[in-house]
Amino acid sequence: MKFSKVSLAYGERTILKNIDISLSSGEFVFLIWSSGSGKTSFIRGMIWAFHPKSGKILDVNNRDIYALKSKELLSYRRSIGVIFQDFKLLPRKTVRENVAFAMEVCGYDSATISKRVPEVLGQVGLLTKKEKFIESLSGGELQRTAIARALIHNPDIIIGDEPTGNLDPKNAEEIISLLEKLHKEGKTIIISTHDDRLVNRMKQRVITFANGGVVSDIPVWIYNI
């Protein structure tokens, strides 16, 4: 993916200005910044939820994602799995139902759903919890359910918005290990975080934002804000 001279703004208030960032397939990239620097806006731009004020956000095929036609856009969205800090799970549904729902809304048939959901739950270590209701899960199990949902379309890119932000150290460690495993399997991982445990353990590329722009982009780095 590539951000080419991208500016993001709410009305007259510019959040990020003239951002130039290239993200290669197979990378593990951290996006770090102080609060209010535009983290959520940047991620929303990547997932087709925040139209740039100017510039272009290009996919791996060098296409402007905000100029994609309906069928192309559906394919693009399925190529990305998103993990949110607040999980965004349905509380009155089970683990299995939450993950299956992501396929149901895309029109998959029941046979395909019945085959795929256990595969993904096994991948994140939740197969034995599949009939548990969301309200009964620990923080780590909630986040693993969210990761399972993000993986359901077998995306090439995983985007995490503070995926360990609401977790205690033990559960955060489980999520870090899972993200590490997904990267080794070939997924491109893009994580925004304030979690020094995550950044310092992985020692991957770190892009730092401040004052509406990129202040550093270092291939192998540790958290030092």
Helices and strands as residue ranges (DSSP letters): E 2-10, E 13-22, E 28-33, H 39-46, E 54-58, G 65-67, H 70-78, E 80-83, H 95-104, H 110-123, G 127-129, G 134-136, H 139-151, E 157-161, H 169-184, E 188-192, H 196-202, E 205-210, E 213-218
